[in-house]
Amino acid sequence: MEKFKRLKNEGNDFVKMGEYEEAAKKYSECMKLNTEECTVYTNRALCYLKLYKYEEAKQDCDHVLQIEDSNIKALYRRALAYKGLQVRKKNVAGI
């Protein structure tokens, strides 16, 4: 549990510095220790949104919503992921 907290805090620090790729790696390490902790999934989803990885963000949010179907952050970030996917789809269609 101590390692989980340390990794999560390191991820949070990377987010504060705008280092989203590094933060996502820390959150991924957390998930290896605890797959039921929703905050690391919503945090990693935020990182993926910042990195324009909308499908990955949606998948993390979907995972959270299977555990907590009314998680506000997961619902909001999944909506942002869907919006990003729609924009990307329109841009590809326009090429």
Contacts in CASP RR format, 6 or more apart in sequence:
PFRMAT RR
TARGET T0000
AUTHOR 0000-0000-0000
METHOD contacts of the structure
MODEL  1
MEKFKRLKNEGNDFVKMGEYEEAAKKYSECMKLNTEECTVYTNRALCYLK
LYKYEEAKQDCDHVLQIEDSNIKALYRRALAYKGLQVRKKNVAGI
3 33 0 8 1.000
4 30 0 8 1.000
4 33 0 8 1.000
4 34 0 8 1.000
4 37 0 8 1.000
7 26 0 8 1.000
7 27 0 8 1.000
7 29 0 8 1.000
7 30 0 8 1.000
7 33 0 8 1.000
8 26 0 8 1.000
8 27 0 8 1.000
8 30 0 8 1.000
8 39 0 8 1.000
8 40 0 8 1.000
8 43 0 8 1.000
10 26 0 8 1.000
11 22 0 8 1.000
11 23 0 8 1.000
11 26 0 8 1.000
11 27 0 8 1.000
11 43 0 8 1.000
12 23 0 8 1.000
12 43 0 8 1.000
14 20 0 8 1.000
14 22 0 8 1.000
14 23 0 8 1.000
14 26 0 8 1.000
15 23 0 8 1.000
15 43 0 8 1.000
15 46 0 8 1.000
15 47 0 8 1.000
18 50 0 8 1.000
20 46 0 8 1.000
20 47 0 8 1.000
20 48 0 8 1.000
20 50 0 8 1.000
20 51 0 8 1.000
21 47 0 8 1.000
21 51 0 8 1.000
23 43 0 8 1.000
23 44 0 8 1.000
23 47 0 8 1.000
24 44 0 8 1.000
24 47 0 8 1.000
24 48 0 8 1.000
24 51 0 8 1.000
27 40 0 8 1.000
27 41 0 8 1.000
27 43 0 8 1.000
27 44 0 8 1.000
27 47 0 8 1.000
28 44 0 8 1.000
30 37 0 8 1.000
30 40 0 8 1.000
31 37 0 8 1.000
31 40 0 8 1.000
31 41 0 8 1.000
31 44 0 8 1.000
34 40 0 8 1.000
36 67 0 8 1.000
38 64 0 8 1.000
38 67 0 8 1.000
38 68 0 8 1.000
38 71 0 8 1.000
38 74 0 8 1.000
41 60 0 8 1.000
41 61 0 8 1.000
41 63 0 8 1.000
41 64 0 8 1.000
41 74 0 8 1.000
42 60 0 8 1.000
42 61 0 8 1.000
42 64 0 8 1.000
42 71 0 8 1.000
42 73 0 8 1.000
42 74 0 8 1.000
42 77 0 8 1.000
44 60 0 8 1.000
45 56 0 8 1.000
45 57 0 8 1.000
45 58 0 8 1.000
45 60 0 8 1.000
45 61 0 8 1.000
45 64 0 8 1.000
45 73 0 8 1.000
45 74 0 8 1.000
45 77 0 8 1.000
45 78 0 8 1.000
45 81 0 8 1.000
46 57 0 8 1.000
46 77 0 8 1.000
48 54 0 8 1.000
48 56 0 8 1.000
48 57 0 8 1.000
48 60 0 8 1.000
48 81 0 8 1.000
49 57 0 8 1.000
49 77 0 8 1.000
49 80 0 8 1.000
49 81 0 8 1.000
52 84 0 8 1.000
54 81 0 8 1.000
54 82 0 8 1.000
54 84 0 8 1.000
54 85 0 8 1.000
54 88 0 8 1.000
55 81 0 8 1.000
55 85 0 8 1.000
57 77 0 8 1.000
57 78 0 8 1.000
57 80 0 8 1.000
57 81 0 8 1.000
58 78 0 8 1.000
58 81 0 8 1.000
58 82 0 8 1.000
58 85 0 8 1.000
60 74 0 8 1.000
60 77 0 8 1.000
61 74 0 8 1.000
61 75 0 8 1.000
61 77 0 8 1.000
61 78 0 8 1.000
61 81 0 8 1.000
62 78 0 8 1.000
64 71 0 8 1.000
64 73 0 8 1.000
64 74 0 8 1.000
65 71 0 8 1.000
65 74 0 8 1.000
65 75 0 8 1.000
65 78 0 8 1.000
68 74 0 8 1.000
END
